[in-house]
Amino acid sequence: MILYNETINIDNKVAADWLQWMQETHIPEVMATTFFVKFQIAKVMEEEDNGGTTYAIQYYARHMDDLLEYHREHDQNMQAKMQAQYPGQFVSFRTVLEVVG
């Protein structure tokens, strides 16, 4: 199993709206691509005083090929949608992990 993790720090002024948008719009669109079998949202508990809240959105793919195909076909569009919805209000980075246990 492959874990695709997006860590996002979102401005506190829009954090509640962003979380709702993620749950109701963005994540359902990502899951509709069928490249992932499940997801979870986690809030980072140790916060820095930077005016934002940090979340980890974790998507699980069966195989690396599924993640690579998602990247080729959908990732750029999905990132553009978030940037259009919340321009300049978040920073993010992505990590790919292999689940070993």
N, CA, C and O of each residue as an XYZ file, in Angstrom:
404
protein
N       0.855     -1.178      0.000
C       0.000      0.000      0.000
C       0.899      1.238      0.000
O       1.932      1.276      0.668
N       0.484      2.238     -0.758
C       1.234      3.489     -0.881
C       0.418      4.602     -0.231
O      -0.781      4.731     -0.481
N       1.065      5.391      0.592
C       0.428      6.519      1.272
C       0.927      7.813      0.646
O       2.125      8.099      0.644
N      -0.012      8.590      0.116
C       0.285      9.896     -0.462
C      -0.195     10.926      0.545
O      -1.398     11.078      0.757
N       0.734     11.631      1.163
C       0.427     12.563      2.244
C       0.605     14.000      1.766
O       1.665     14.364      1.256
N      -0.434     14.814      1.932
C      -0.346     16.245      1.669
C      -0.416     16.954      3.006
O      -1.426     16.859      3.704
N       0.632     17.661      3.374
C       0.631     18.455      4.591
C       0.377     19.894      4.181
O       1.104     20.455      3.361
N      -0.663     20.486      4.759
C      -1.103     21.814      4.352
C      -1.250     22.700      5.581
O      -1.928     22.341      6.544
N      -0.607     23.863      5.536
C      -0.810     24.876      6.563
C      -1.703     25.943      5.951
O      -1.327     26.605      4.984
N      -2.906     26.105      6.533
C      -3.914     27.009      5.997
C      -4.113     28.178      6.964
O      -4.139     27.991      8.180
N      -4.250     29.363      6.421
C      -4.468     30.576      7.219
C      -5.678     30.381      8.135
O      -6.730     29.917      7.695
N      -5.520     30.735      9.403
C      -6.614     30.566     10.375
C      -7.892     31.298      9.970
O      -8.985     30.876     10.348
N      -7.776     32.379      9.213
C      -8.957     33.150      8.811
C      -9.881     32.350      7.908
O     -11.084     32.606      7.870
N      -9.328     31.381      7.180
C     -10.153     30.593      6.258
C     -10.118     29.102      6.577
O     -10.643     28.295      5.810
N      -9.513     28.730      7.687
C      -9.305     27.315      8.004
C     -10.607     26.526      8.093
O     -10.678     25.416      7.565
N     -11.626     27.056      8.736
C     -12.895     26.330      8.867
C     -13.556     26.145      7.505
O     -14.057     25.066      7.188
N     -13.553     27.207      6.705
C     -14.124     27.118      5.358
C     -13.329     26.123      4.505
O     -13.913     25.311      3.788
N     -12.015     26.190      4.584
C     -11.150     25.286      3.829
C     -11.423     23.833      4.196
O     -11.545     22.979      3.318
N     -11.519     23.552      5.495
C     -11.759     22.172      5.933
C     -13.096     21.671      5.390
O     -13.188     20.532      4.931
N     -14.109     22.491      5.435
C     -15.408     22.105      4.881
C     -15.295     21.859      3.373
O     -15.839     20.879      2.863
N     -14.592     22.740      2.660
C     -14.394     22.578      1.215
C     -13.638     21.288      0.918
O     -13.970     20.570     -0.025
N     -12.628     20.999      1.719
C     -11.875     19.753      1.528
C     -12.792     18.541      1.684
O     -12.769     17.628      0.859
N     -13.600     18.538      2.749
C     -14.444     17.390      3.042
C     -15.599     17.231      2.057
O     -15.987     16.109      1.731
N     -16.145     18.338      1.587
C     -17.330     18.271      0.743
C     -17.033     18.317     -0.756
O     -17.836     17.840     -1.558
N     -15.892     18.883     -1.141
C     -15.609     19.077     -2.562
C     -14.308     18.418     -3.001
O     -14.317     17.514     -3.836
N     -13.193     18.868     -2.440
C     -11.883     18.442     -2.941
C     -11.635     16.941     -2.759
O     -11.335     16.243     -3.728
N     -11.755     16.450     -1.547
C     -11.465     15.035     -1.304
C     -12.419     14.132     -2.086
O     -11.964     13.145     -2.664
N     -13.738     14.430     -2.132
C     -14.594     13.594     -2.992
C     -14.152     13.591     -4.463
O     -14.263     12.563     -5.132
N     -13.658     14.719     -4.972
C     -13.158     14.751     -6.347
C     -11.908     13.877     -6.501
O     -11.776     13.152     -7.487
N     -11.008     13.945     -5.545
C      -9.808     13.108     -5.593
C     -10.204     11.632     -5.529
O      -9.700     10.821     -6.306
N     -11.089     11.288     -4.623
C     -11.491      9.887     -4.471
C     -12.254      9.385     -5.700
O     -12.197      8.196     -6.013
N     -12.958     10.264     -6.390
C     -13.707      9.870     -7.591
C     -12.783      9.456     -8.733
O     -13.234      8.817     -9.684
N     -11.508      9.805     -8.659
C     -10.567      9.373     -9.698
C     -10.333      7.865     -9.630
O      -9.833      7.278    -10.590
N     -10.683      7.237     -8.524
C     -10.577      5.795     -8.249
C      -9.137      5.295     -8.095
O      -8.910      4.086     -8.064
N      -8.180      6.189     -8.000
C      -6.805      5.756     -7.799
C      -6.481      5.491     -6.328
O      -5.449      4.900     -6.012
N      -7.359      5.926     -5.437
C      -7.142      5.742     -4.002
C      -8.285      4.924     -3.421
O      -9.423      5.012     -3.882
N      -7.969      4.123     -2.399
C      -8.975      3.249     -1.801
C      -9.541      3.814     -0.504
O     -10.636      3.434     -0.088
N      -8.807      4.716      0.136
C      -9.307      5.363      1.351
C      -8.483      6.610      1.606
O      -7.456      6.843      0.968
N      -8.958      7.412      2.561
C      -8.263      8.638      2.932
C      -8.509      8.898      4.406
O      -9.380      8.283      5.021
N      -7.744      9.801      4.959
C      -8.012     10.314      6.300
C      -7.457     11.717      6.405
O      -6.530     12.098      5.690
N      -8.044     12.476      7.312
C      -7.604     13.841      7.585
C      -7.130     13.876      9.031
O      -7.828     13.414      9.933
N      -5.952     14.422      9.241
C      -5.420     14.554     10.597
C      -4.976     16.000     10.811
O      -4.390     16.622      9.925
N      -5.262     16.513     11.982
C      -4.836     17.860     12.342
C      -3.561     17.750     13.163
O      -3.492     16.965     14.109
N      -2.555     18.535     12.804
C      -1.296     18.549     13.544
C      -1.539     19.241     14.878
O      -2.012     20.377     14.921
N      -1.216     18.561     15.949
C      -1.507     19.065     17.286
C      -0.446     20.040     17.792
O      -0.763     20.931     18.580
N       0.787     19.892     17.364
C       1.855     20.787     17.804
C       1.956     21.918     16.799
O       2.574     21.774     15.745
N       1.359     23.016     17.126
C       1.288     24.145     16.195
C       2.358     25.181     16.492
O       2.698     25.440     17.647
N       2.878     25.763     15.431
C       3.728     26.931     15.559
C       2.814     28.147     15.491
O       1.745     28.090     14.883
N       3.226     29.227     16.102
C       2.418     30.444     16.081
C       2.706     31.200     14.786
O       3.425     32.199     14.780
N       2.124     30.701     13.680
C       2.378     31.307     12.378
C       1.089     31.794     11.712
O       1.088     32.140     10.530
N      -0.004     31.819     12.472
C      -1.265     32.293     11.921
C      -2.013     31.262     11.122
O      -3.006     31.582     10.468
N      -1.548     30.010     11.162
C      -2.198     28.962     10.388
C      -2.412     27.698     11.184
O      -1.871     27.521     12.276
N      -3.216     26.822     10.609
C      -3.475     25.498     11.168
C      -2.972     24.476     10.154
O      -3.159     24.643      8.949
N      -2.331     23.417     10.649
C      -1.739     22.425      9.761
C      -2.527     21.121      9.802
O      -2.891     20.616     10.864
N      -2.776     20.598      8.606
C      -3.474     19.325      8.442
C      -2.642     18.408      7.557
O      -1.884     18.862      6.700
N      -2.799     17.114      7.782
C      -2.234     16.099      6.891
C      -3.415     15.363      6.265
O      -4.239     14.778      6.967
N      -3.485     15.400      4.953
C      -4.509     14.669      4.214
C      -3.803     13.464      3.619
O      -2.852     13.609      2.851
N      -4.268     12.277      3.973
C      -3.574     11.059      3.579
C      -4.472     10.211      2.686
O      -5.588      9.846      3.054
N      -3.951      9.911      1.508
C      -4.663      9.091      0.535
C      -3.906      7.780      0.372
O      -2.680      7.779      0.271
N      -4.628      6.665      0.345
C      -4.013      5.348      0.231
C      -4.274      4.759     -1.150
O      -5.421      4.639     -1.582
N      -3.192      4.393     -1.836
C      -3.274      3.741     -3.143
C      -2.792      2.298     -3.007
O      -1.930      1.997     -2.182
N      -3.350      1.420     -3.814
C      -2.940      0.012     -3.747
C      -1.494     -0.190     -4.220
O      -0.741     -0.986     -3.658
N      -1.131      0.560     -5.276
C       0.176      0.358     -5.908
C       0.773      1.700     -6.315
O       0.052      2.680     -6.500
N       2.072      1.733     -6.450
C       2.757      2.939     -6.894
C       2.283      3.357     -8.284
O       2.189      4.548     -8.578
N       1.985      2.382     -9.133
C       1.492      2.708    -10.475
C       0.209      3.530    -10.417
O       0.011      4.426    -11.238
N      -0.656      3.236     -9.462
C      -1.891      4.013     -9.314
C      -1.574      5.464     -8.969
O      -2.177      6.382     -9.525
N      -0.635      5.672     -8.058
C      -0.259      7.032     -7.681
C       0.385      7.763     -8.853
O       0.094      8.937     -9.085
N       1.246      7.090     -9.583
C       1.891      7.721    -10.734
C       0.870      8.114    -11.797
O       0.980      9.180    -12.401
N      -0.107      7.268    -12.022
C      -1.139      7.596    -12.995
C      -2.008      8.757    -12.502
O      -2.389      9.621    -13.291
N      -2.319      8.781    -11.211
C      -3.044      9.919    -10.639
C      -2.249     11.209    -10.886
O      -2.813     12.218    -11.310
N      -0.962     11.168    -10.624
C      -0.112     12.354    -10.845
C      -0.171     12.801    -12.309
O      -0.309     13.992    -12.588
N      -0.069     11.864    -13.230
C      -0.082     12.200    -14.661
C      -1.418     12.780    -15.104
O      -1.460     13.718    -15.900
N      -2.506     12.225    -14.590
C      -3.829     12.570    -15.106
C      -4.578     13.647    -14.316
O      -5.414     14.351    -14.882
N      -4.289     13.788    -13.006
C      -5.161     14.617    -12.173
C      -4.483     15.594    -11.224
O      -5.072     16.621    -10.889
N      -3.280     15.310    -10.787
C      -2.704     16.062     -9.670
C      -2.576     17.556     -9.961
O      -2.927     18.380     -9.116
N      -2.085     17.909    -11.128
C      -1.901     19.324    -11.450
C      -3.232     20.074    -11.425
O      -3.303     21.194    -10.917
N      -4.268     19.475    -11.960
C      -5.600     20.085    -11.968
C      -6.138     20.238    -10.547
O      -6.712     21.274    -10.213
N      -5.959     19.225     -9.716
C      -6.446     19.286     -8.336
C      -5.724     20.382     -7.558
O      -6.350     21.113     -6.789
N      -4.421     20.499     -7.752
C      -3.668     21.541     -7.062
C      -4.096     22.923     -7.541
O      -4.176     23.858     -6.744
N      -4.372     23.059     -8.834
C      -4.812     24.344     -9.385
C      -6.160     24.759     -8.802
O      -6.387     25.942     -8.551
N      -7.044     23.807     -8.588
C      -8.353     24.117     -8.002
C      -8.197     24.663     -6.585
O      -8.868     25.625     -6.210
N      -7.307     24.049     -5.794
C      -7.096     24.534     -4.431
C      -6.471     25.924     -4.454
O      -6.842     26.791     -3.663
N      -5.527     26.131     -5.357
C      -4.876     27.439     -5.466
C      -5.889     28.512     -5.874
O      -5.821     29.642     -5.390
N      -6.822     28.167     -6.756
C      -7.857     29.112     -7.179
C      -8.838     29.413     -6.056
O      -9.311     30.542     -5.923
N      -9.140     28.408     -5.251
C     -10.099     28.565     -4.154
C      -9.509     29.353     -2.986
O     -10.209     30.137     -2.347
N      -8.210     29.142     -2.706
C      -7.556     29.769     -1.540
C      -6.197     30.364     -1.943
O      -5.160     29.947     -1.427
N      -6.204     31.324     -2.852
C      -4.930     31.865     -3.351
C      -4.126     32.565     -2.255
O      -4.626     33.444     -1.553
N      -2.867     32.147     -2.132
C      -1.965     32.777     -1.172
C      -2.303     32.535      0.284
O      -1.742     33.188      1.164
N      -3.215     31.604      0.557
C      -3.653     31.386      1.941
C      -3.174     30.063      2.520
O      -3.579     29.689      3.621
N      -2.324     29.357      1.801
C      -1.816     28.095      2.321
C      -0.439     27.814      1.732
O      -0.053     28.346      0.692
N       0.274     26.964      2.438
C       1.500     26.366      1.920
C       1.361     24.868      2.111
O       0.708     24.412      3.050
N       1.973     24.105      1.224
C       1.820     22.655      1.321
C       3.062     21.947      0.812
O       3.865     22.503      0.063
N       3.189     20.706      1.245
C       4.193     19.823      0.651
C       3.627     18.415      0.663
O       2.733     18.093      1.446
N       4.159     17.588     -0.210
C       3.659     16.240     -0.383
C       4.772     15.233     -0.114
O       5.948     15.481     -0.380
N       4.359     14.094      0.420
C       5.286     13.016      0.720
C       4.657     11.709      0.264
O       3.460     11.493      0.450
N       5.456     10.846     -0.329
C       5.006      9.509     -0.725
C       5.687      8.507      0.189
O       6.908      8.518      0.340
N       4.884      7.638      0.800
C       5.408      6.648      1.732
C       4.893      5.267      1.365
O       3.806      5.128      0.806
N       5.671      4.260      1.679
C       5.233      2.880      1.523
C       4.811      2.371      2.891
O       5.582      2.455      3.846
N       3.585      1.840      2.999
C       3.103      1.267      4.250
C       3.743     -0.106      4.387
O       3.566     -0.966      3.524
N       4.490     -0.316      5.478
C       5.236     -1.562      5.649
C       4.719     -2.417      6.798
O       5.211     -3.525      7.010
N       3.764     -1.933      7.521
C       3.268     -2.734      8.646
C       1.856     -2.417      8.983
O       1.294     -3.006      9.906
